[in-house]
Amino acid sequence: MLAKGSFPWIFTSITVGVVSSLAYLLYSMQYTEQVTLLATSVTIFFFFFFRDPEREIKEHDSYMLSPADGKIVDIRERKICIFMNFQNVHVNRAPINGKVHTIEHKKGGYIPAFCKDSHRNERSHTLIETEHGIVEVIQIAGTVTRRIVSYVQEGDYMKQGQRFGMIRFGSRVDVTVPQNFDMVAKKGDRVFAGETVIARIK
């Protein structure tokens, strides 16, 4: 399964490959063979990068699930920071059941998302109303990323593990943990969206 919003990227690379192949076969145009090879390589990469595998979500109000695939690079106060590299699935999932209270998009730069200064980067803040209070999930754009895609709108109810958006290419996701939860994830842990438990209710 491919991520929602990935079709234009894949369609473009396939079109370039097909057109350059025809140009080479019909007119033997210079450099078309190299363009075809490049377009094919890019298409294969896009199919890998934009993959969105189905996952068995085990919903439970007593714990929070990771909103992203990747590595926990920092835990500060009540916030868990997850860095996603190119090999990770970049579709993000709701860590807990709740209603989308607010989605706020902020423009910014594109320094590496694993850096602490990435608070200056483009980002999207999604506030989720839950029975445990507001849970904030922040999608942060990375060096290559130029687009954060949201699959939900304010007022939508999200089930735990539901897809709510994605960040194209390298990026980071931060999630706040309510006070009545104990964090069980640790810095350096590798986590998977909708599968890895990152906090349990006290």
RAURKA-V913413 format. One record per residue. PHI is phi in whole degrees, 0 to 359 (* if undefined). Layout:
[[PHI] [PHI]]
This chain:
[[*] [256] [294] [299] [93] [268] [303] [302] [293] [291] [299] [298] [293] [294] [299] [299] [297] [294] [297] [293] [296] [296] [297] [289] [290] [272] [236] [50] [295] [295] [72] [294] [296] [293] [296] [298] [297] [296] [297] [295] [297] [296] [298] [299] [298] [298] [299] [289] [293] [271] [295] [217] [292] [290] [226] [276] [267] [257] [289] [197] [287] [272] [213] [249] [256] [297] [276] [211] [280] [144] [241] [286] [260] [196] [226] [229] [54] [251] [244] [252] [250] [243] [264] [250] [262] [297] [277] [278] [291] [258] [276] [258] [234] [295] [284] [199] [294] [169] [260] [290] [276] [212] [235] [235] [259] [239] [281] [182] [272] [220] [281] [310] [291] [279] [282] [293] [285] [290] [295] [271] [285] [301] [204] [229] [259] [247] [259] [249] [280] [233] [290] [256] [110] [281] [247] [255] [243] [246] [264] [244] [287] [256] [297] [269] [298] [227] [202] [252] [252] [254] [261] [236] [231] [302] [100] [290] [263] [248] [272] [305] [89] [289] [293] [235] [166] [208] [239] [281] [70] [303] [189] [217] [232] [250] [223] [270] [250] [302] [297] [272] [244] [262] [283] [255] [282] [233] [301] [98] [293] [263] [232] [229] [300] [77] [234] [278] [282] [250] [204] [234] [292] [289]]
